[in-house]
Amino acid sequence: MELTFKPDTEKLFLLIVFFLLLWLGLGPLWDHRIKHDFPYGYMASDTFQHQTRAESIKDAGNYRNEAFYIVKGFKDVVGYYPPLLYHIGVIFSNLSGLEVYDGAYFVIFFLVIAAVLLLYFVLRHFQPIVAILAMPLTMLLFTFPIYIAFTWGHWPALVAGLFVVAVIWAVQRFELPYFYTLLALFFAGILLSHTSEAVFAFTFLLAYLGIRALFGKVSKADFKQYILAGIIAGIISLYFLILFQGTWSKVQPFRFHQFPVWEGTPGFYFSSFGWVLSIIIVAGMIIGLLVLAKKNFNAAIIAGFIFFILGFANYVGFSFRAFQLRFFWPLYLAVFFGLVFYKIGHEAGKLLNKKWDTISAVIVSLLLLAVLVYARYEPVKSPGLMDPYHWKAFGWIEQNTPQDAKIYFFYGDIYGQDALMRNIKREHYLINYQDYIESIRNQTIRRNYKMKIPGDSGAGIPYRKSLFSYGFHAWETPQDYFYGYRDICSFDYYVFDHAGSQQSQPIFQVNNFIRTKFLEHSWMHEVFRNEVLSIVKNDKPGEDCLAA
């Protein structure tokens, strides 16, 4: 019996899209290796914030509390971030055998690509050829400035984006048994990933139902299913919603504030598409309006309009959250890109007496993808902030110092992104750079310098008083605990960087001078040294460590 293999063009196309997007997104950044000796491609403090929190959850086996080294030394702080991202990262790390810093990062790219493929099936429900032709625009998810969402640590917003697309998919599957359970799970996924996206998803649902209701396409039974979905989503997310209401909503309440520019961050604007793509997208919107006028209420088209409009909500008070929504504009607006090329092919087919078929659509889509890659893609190749020398030193501190050791960091080029220091898993302090440099200019060495306790205080460092009541260390603790002058002789261990950028060499010389002064005392010992830093142990915290 002879077996013949007949490849499915559509499935082959989706495989190509998946692996191509994975290669474009993660390949160059990770030097085409899936396993690394240290956190690779981490370029901002927030990436380390998420990595160390996931690591702490893996160590503890739960997320009841924040690790003390994440929250400025407090040991009773409730775990207050939306937890889903971290649990997915830890589970994947355990299943794959990868370190958390690799596993959690890989998951982010994988879930964004999953959102692309899920959108494909949303569009396929409307028109398979449009779905195929829409895919090229999604490549822009892995181009600057959107790429900073990955490398700068906007991971929760990216994970929530997948569940927003899942909500769009779900509303088109109303005929499925227990439809409301799917919608509930996806909406709960948003709440437990990045709560602000729930506002965007809820707005989409209102618009979708409102438009369909205007034309008598929604019954009372339908509304009951949506209400039931909301109740189930609330029950699933209840623990975090109580936490959110008692912490985040009090510390960061909504304030009407126009936010035209995302200062300090290269935000994505409609002009970032470039004039050619902008014209194509606008033309697609016109076609989309014509489709809706024919009472074809495809969820992807409605979502494209809603999320395009909401992307400008920064001008009416939704601050930088609207910019985070724009990370997914190439995904949400891809339907309009696909509509334009579908229309062009349709009109050309009339002249040639031919119709679109899957093979023709795939060929055109891959050609468009190739053009966009050539015109817009620039690979990001960088190991990021961390290096093997600091990573080895951090690991030494974790494994060789007491749990209650206090670690003091003198100047180092990478410590400005201070969340990376949480990898020592000890209470840590960082010298104030301005005060330190000022003393260098004055040619003075002092025992007391300004310092800070690095750590996360985004929700006020909350601790639970009761189920619905929280205290806040950030407000209740004197501020000189967090920032202020501190005797440098009062710590257990000191980290002295002695290598880095050329412009920092004078500061490293002072680091080395202080280190030498420390080692003149019998109770000070160098316990670790490599090419970039030295660690000194103080057996007598409080003794005069600078005396001649």
C-alpha positions in Angstrom: 0.0 0.0 0.0 1.5 3.3 -1.1 1.1 6.2 1.3 0.9 9.7 -0.1 1.4 12.9 1.9 -0.8 15.9 1.0 0.2 18.9 2.9 -2.5 21.3 4.1 -1.5 24.7 2.8 -3.3 26.6 5.6 -1.7 24.6 8.4 1.7 24.8 6.7 1.3 28.6 6.5 0.5 28.8 10.2 3.6 26.8 11.0 5.7 29.1 9.0 4.1 32.2 10.7 4.7 30.7 14.1 8.3 29.8 13.6 9.1 32.9 11.7 7.6 35.2 14.4 9.5 33.2 17.1 12.7 33.6 15.2 12.2 37.3 14.6 11.1 37.9 18.1 13.4 35.8 20.2 16.1 34.4 18.0 18.5 37.4 17.6 17.9 38.6 21.1 18.8 35.3 22.6 21.7 34.6 20.2 19.6 31.7 18.9 20.1 29.8 22.1 17.2 28.7 24.4 19.4 28.2 27.5 21.7 30.8 29.0 24.1 31.0 32.0 22.5 34.2 33.2 19.4 36.4 32.5 20.0 37.2 28.8 18.3 40.1 27.0 17.1 41.8 30.1 17.4 45.5 29.4 15.5 47.3 32.2 14.6 47.0 35.8 11.1 45.8 35.2 12.3 42.7 33.4 14.3 41.8 36.6 11.3 42.7 38.7 9.2 40.0 37.0 12.1 37.5 36.9 12.9 37.8 40.6 9.3 37.6 41.6 8.8 34.5 39.6 12.0 33.1 41.1 10.8 33.9 44.6 7.4 32.1 44.0 9.3 29.0 42.8 11.5 29.1 45.9 8.5 29.5 48.3 6.1 27.2 46.5 3.3 29.8 46.7 2.6 33.5 46.3 1.0 34.3 49.7 3.7 36.8 50.5 6.3 38.9 48.7 10.0 37.9 49.3 11.5 40.3 51.7 14.3 41.2 49.4 11.8 42.4 46.8 9.9 44.7 49.2 12.7 46.6 51.0 13.2 44.0 53.8 9.6 43.7 55.1 8.6 40.1 55.7 4.8 40.3 56.1 4.0 41.9 52.7 1.1 40.1 50.9 1.8 39.0 47.3 0.1 41.9 45.6 0.8 41.6 41.8 -1.5 39.9 39.4 -0.2 36.4 39.7 -0.9 34.6 36.4 2.3 35.7 34.6 4.5 34.4 37.4 2.7 31.1 37.8 2.9 30.4 34.1 6.6 31.2 34.1 7.3 28.9 37.1 5.3 26.0 35.7 7.0 26.2 32.3 10.4 26.4 34.1 9.6 23.3 36.0 8.3 21.4 33.0 11.1 22.4 30.6 14.0 22.3 33.0 15.0 25.8 32.1 16.0 28.4 34.7 13.2 30.8 35.6 14.9 33.7 33.9 14.9 31.7 30.6 11.5 30.0 31.0 9.5 33.1 32.1 11.0 35.1 29.2 10.3 32.5 26.6 6.7 32.2 27.8 6.1 35.9 27.1 7.1 35.6 23.4 5.2 32.3 23.1 2.0 33.8 24.4 2.2 36.8 22.2 2.6 34.6 19.1 -0.3 32.5 20.4 -2.4 35.7 20.4 -1.4 36.2 16.7 -2.6 32.7 15.8 -5.7 33.0 17.9 -6.6 36.2 16.0 -6.1 34.3 12.8 -9.0 32.0 13.8 -11.1 35.0 14.8 -10.6 36.4 11.3 -11.0 33.0 9.7 -14.5 32.8 11.1 -15.2 36.0 9.0 -13.2 35.2 5.9 -10.2 32.8 5.6 -8.5 34.8 2.9 -8.6 37.9 5.0 -7.2 36.0 7.9 -4.2 34.9 5.8 -3.6 38.4 4.4 -3.8 40.0 7.8 -0.8 38.1 9.3 2.1 40.2 7.8 1.2 43.3 9.9 1.6 41.3 13.1 5.3 41.2 12.4 5.5 44.7 13.7 5.0 43.4 17.2 8.7 42.6 17.1 10.0 45.9 15.9 11.0 49.1 17.7 9.4 50.7 19.7 6.9 48.0 20.5 9.8 45.6 21.2 10.6 47.4 24.4 7.4 45.8 25.8 9.5 42.6 25.9 13.0 43.9 26.8 11.8 46.6 29.2 9.4 44.4 31.1 5.8 45.2 30.2 5.2 41.5 30.5 1.9 41.6 32.3 0.3 43.8 29.6 1.5 41.3 27.0 0.0 38.3 28.8 -3.3 40.1 29.3 -3.2 40.9 25.5 -3.5 37.2 24.8 -6.6 36.9 26.9 -8.2 40.0 25.3 -7.8 38.3 21.9 -9.3 35.2 23.6 -12.3 37.2 24.6 -12.7 38.4 21.0 -12.5 34.8 19.9 -15.0 33.6 22.5 -17.8 36.0 21.6 -17.9 34.5 18.1 -18.4 31.0 19.6 -21.7 31.8 21.2 -23.1 28.5 19.9 -20.6 26.4 21.9 -22.0 24.5 24.9 -21.3 26.4 28.1 -20.0 29.4 26.1 -20.1 31.5 29.2 -17.5 29.4 31.0 -15.0 30.1 28.2 -15.7 33.9 28.4 -15.4 33.8 32.2 -12.0 32.0 32.1 -10.6 34.4 29.5 -11.9 37.5 31.4 -10.5 36.1 34.6 -7.2 35.6 32.8 -7.1 39.4 32.0 -7.9 40.3 35.6 -5.1 38.0 36.9 -2.6 39.2 34.4 -2.9 43.0 34.0 -6.1 44.5 35.5 -6.2 47.7 33.3 -6.8 45.5 30.2 -10.0 44.4 31.8 -11.3 47.9 31.2 -10.4 47.7 27.5 -12.0 44.2 27.2 -15.1 45.3 29.0 -15.5 48.3 26.7 -15.1 46.0 23.7 -17.9 43.7 25.0 -20.2 46.6 25.6 -19.6 47.9 22.1 -20.0 44.4 20.5 -23.2 43.7 22.4 -24.5 47.2 21.8 -24.0 47.1 18.1 -25.6 43.6 17.8 -28.5 44.7 20.1 -29.3 47.7 17.8 -30.0 45.2 15.0 -31.9 42.7 17.2 -29.1 40.2 17.2 -29.0 39.8 21.0 -31.7 38.1 23.1 -32.3 38.2 26.9 -30.9 34.7 27.1 -27.7 36.0 25.5 -27.4 38.8 28.1 -27.9 36.2 30.8 -24.9 34.2 29.5 -22.7 37.3 29.6 -23.8 38.2 33.1 -23.2 34.6 34.2 -19.7 34.8 32.6 -19.0 38.0 34.6 -20.1 36.4 37.9 -17.9 33.4 37.3 -14.9 35.5 36.3 -15.4 37.6 39.5 -15.5 34.4 41.6 -12.4 33.0 40.0 -10.6 36.4 40.6 -12.2 37.2 43.9 -9.0 36.9 46.1 -7.1 39.2 43.8 -10.0 41.6 43.3 -10.3 42.1 47.1 -6.5 42.6 47.2 -6.7 45.1 44.3 -9.5 47.1 45.8 -7.7 47.3 49.2 -4.3 48.1 47.8 -3.8 49.3 44.2 -7.0 51.2 44.0 -6.0 53.2 47.1 -2.4 53.8 46.2 -2.9 54.5 42.5 -6.5 55.7 42.2 -7.7 56.8 38.7 -7.0 60.5 38.1 -8.1 62.4 35.0 -4.8 63.3 33.5 -3.9 64.0 29.9 -0.8 62.0 28.9 0.1 63.0 25.3 3.7 61.7 25.5 5.0 58.7 27.4 8.0 60.4 29.0 11.1 58.3 29.3 9.6 55.6 27.1 9.6 55.4 23.3 5.8 55.0 22.9 4.1 53.7 19.8 2.0 56.2 17.9 -0.1 55.8 14.8 2.6 57.6 12.8 4.9 54.8 13.9 3.3 52.7 11.2 4.7 55.0 8.6 2.7 56.7 5.9 2.3 53.7 3.6 0.9 51.4 6.3 -1.2 54.2 7.8 -2.9 54.8 4.4 -3.5 51.0 4.1 -5.0 50.7 7.6 -7.3 53.7 7.1 -8.4 52.3 3.8 -9.1 49.0 5.6 -11.2 50.9 8.2 -13.4 52.3 5.4 -13.9 48.8 4.1 -14.5 47.6 7.6 -17.3 50.1 8.0 -18.9 48.9 4.8 -18.8 45.3 6.1 -20.5 46.4 9.4 -23.1 48.3 7.4 -24.0 45.0 5.8 -24.7 43.7 9.3 -21.7 41.4 9.3 -20.7 42.0 12.9 -17.4 40.2 13.0 -15.8 40.6 16.4 -12.3 41.3 15.0 -13.5 44.3 12.9 -15.4 45.7 15.9 -12.4 45.1 18.2 -10.1 46.8 15.6 -12.2 50.0 15.8 -12.7 49.9 19.5 -9.0 49.3 20.4 -7.9 51.8 17.9 -10.1 54.4 19.6 -9.0 53.3 23.1 -5.4 53.6 22.0 -5.9 57.4 22.2 -7.4 57.3 25.6 -4.2 58.7 27.0 -5.5 62.1 25.8 -8.6 61.8 27.9 -7.2 60.6 31.2 -6.1 56.9 30.8 -2.4 57.8 31.1 0.3 55.4 29.9 -2.1 52.4 30.0 -3.4 53.5 26.6 0.2 53.3 25.4 0.4 49.7 26.7 -2.7 48.9 24.7 -0.9 50.2 21.6 1.7 47.4 22.0 -1.0 45.3 20.3 -2.1 47.7 17.6 -0.3 45.7 14.9 -2.5 42.8 16.0 -5.8 44.5 16.5 -5.5 46.5 13.3 -4.3 43.6 11.2 -7.9 42.9 10.1 -7.9 46.2 8.2 -4.6 45.4 6.5 -6.0 42.1 5.4 -9.3 43.6 4.1 -7.4 46.0 1.8 -5.4 43.3 0.1 -8.4 41.0 0.0 -10.3 43.8 -1.8 -7.5 44.4 -4.2 -7.3 40.7 -5.1 -11.0 40.5 -5.4 -11.2 43.3 -7.9 -8.2 42.0 -9.8 -9.9 38.6 -9.9 -12.9 40.1 -11.6 -10.7 41.4 -14.4 -8.9 38.1 -14.8 -12.0 36.0 -14.1 -10.3 34.3 -11.2 -11.1 34.1 -7.5 -8.9 34.1 -4.4 -7.7 30.6 -3.3 -5.7 29.6 -0.3 -2.5 29.0 -2.2 -2.6 32.5 -3.8 -3.4 34.1 -0.5 -0.5 32.4 1.2 1.9 33.4 -1.5 0.8 37.1 -1.3 0.8 37.0 2.5 4.4 35.6 2.6 5.5 38.2 0.0 4.0 41.0 2.1 5.6 39.6 5.2 9.0 39.5 3.4 8.6 43.1 2.3 7.7 44.3 5.9 10.6 42.3 7.4 13.0 43.9 4.9 11.6 47.4 5.4 11.0 47.5 9.1 12.8 44.7 11.0 16.1 45.4 12.8 17.2 42.5 15.0 18.0 43.3 18.6 21.3 41.6 19.6 22.3 42.3 23.2 23.0 40.2 26.3 21.3 43.0 28.2 22.3 44.5 31.6 23.5 41.3 33.3 26.8 39.7 32.7 28.3 36.4 33.9 30.6 38.1 36.4 27.9 39.9 38.3 25.6 36.8 38.0 28.3 34.6 39.6 28.9 37.1 42.4 25.1 37.3 43.0 24.9 33.6 43.2 27.8 33.5 45.7 26.0 36.0 48.0 22.8 33.9 47.8 24.6 30.7 48.7 27.2 31.9 51.2 25.7 34.6 53.3 23.2 34.4 56.2 19.5 35.0 55.3 19.6 38.2 57.5 22.8 39.6 56.0 22.7 43.2 54.9 24.5 43.9 51.7 25.8 47.3 50.7 26.5 48.2 47.1 28.9 50.9 46.1 28.8 52.4 42.6 28.4 50.0 39.7 27.3 50.9 36.1 24.4 48.4 36.1 22.9 49.2 39.5 20.8 52.1 38.2 18.3 49.4 37.1 18.2 48.3 40.7 15.7 45.4 40.4 18.5 43.2 39.2 20.1 43.4 42.6 17.2 41.4 44.0 18.9 38.3 42.6 21.2 38.2 45.6 18.0 37.3 47.6 19.2 39.4 50.6 18.3 42.7 52.1 20.4 45.2 50.1 21.3 48.9 50.1 22.6 51.2 47.3 24.8 54.2 47.8 23.3 57.4 46.4 25.3 58.2 43.3 24.9 61.9 43.4 26.1 62.1 47.0 29.0 59.7 46.3 30.1 61.6 43.2 29.9 64.9 45.0 32.2 63.6 47.8 34.6 62.5 45.1 34.7 65.9 43.6 35.3 67.4 47.0 38.1 64.8 47.5 36.5 63.6 50.8 35.7 60.1 52.0 32.9 59.9 54.7 31.4 57.3 56.9 27.9 58.6 56.2 26.5 58.7 52.7 23.0 59.0 51.4 21.6 55.6 50.4 18.4 53.9 49.4 16.9 50.5 50.0 15.9 49.4 46.5 12.7 47.5 46.2 9.2 47.5 44.9 6.7 49.8 46.5 4.1 50.1 43.7 1.2 49.1 45.9 2.4 50.8 49.0 4.1 47.7 50.4 0.8 46.3 51.8 0.4 43.9 54.7 -2.9 42.3 55.6 -4.8 43.4 58.7 -7.9 41.4 57.9 -9.6 40.0 54.8 -10.6 43.5 53.6 -8.2 45.7 55.5 -4.5 46.5 54.7 -1.7 48.5 56.2 1.0 50.1 54.1 4.6 50.1 55.1 5.4 52.7 52.5 3.2 55.2 54.4 3.6 54.1 57.9 7.4 53.8 58.0 9.6 56.9 58.5 11.0 57.9 55.2 14.5 58.0 56.4 14.3 54.2 56.6 14.0 54.1 52.8 16.2 57.1 51.9 18.8 58.9 53.9 22.2 59.0 55.4 23.5 55.7 56.8 26.9 54.7 58.3 28.7 52.6 55.7 30.5 50.8 58.5 27.2 49.2 59.7 26.7 46.5 57.1 27.7 42.9 56.8 28.9 42.7 53.2 30.0 45.3 50.6 30.1 45.0 46.9 32.7 47.0 45.1 32.7 47.2 41.3 36.1 47.8 39.8 35.4 47.5 36.1 32.9 49.0 33.7 32.5 51.9 31.3 35.5 54.1 30.6 33.8 57.3 32.0 33.2 55.5 35.3 36.9 54.7 35.9 37.5 57.6 38.3 34.6 56.3 40.5 35.9 52.8 40.4 39.2 54.1 41.7 37.4 55.6 44.7 35.6 52.3 45.1 39.0 50.5 45.2 40.4 53.1 47.6 37.6 52.5 50.1 37.9 48.8 49.7 41.6 49.0 50.4 40.9 51.1 53.6 38.4 48.4 54.7 40.9 45.6 54.2 43.4 47.4 56.5 41.3 46.2 59.4 41.6 42.6 60.7 37.8 42.2 60.9 37.4 43.0 57.2 38.0 40.2 54.6 37.7 39.9 50.9 35.6 36.8 50.4 35.0 37.0 46.7 36.6 38.6 43.7 36.4 38.3 39.9 37.1 40.4 36.8 34.5 43.1 37.6 33.8 43.2 41.4 34.9 42.4 44.9 32.9 41.4 47.9 34.2 42.3 51.4 32.8 40.8 54.7 32.6 42.9 57.8 32.9 40.9 61.0 32.2 43.9 63.2 29.4 46.0 61.8 29.5 49.5 63.5 33.2 49.6 64.1 35.1 52.5 62.4 35.9 50.9 59.1 37.7 54.0 57.7 40.1 54.7 60.7 43.8 54.8 59.8 
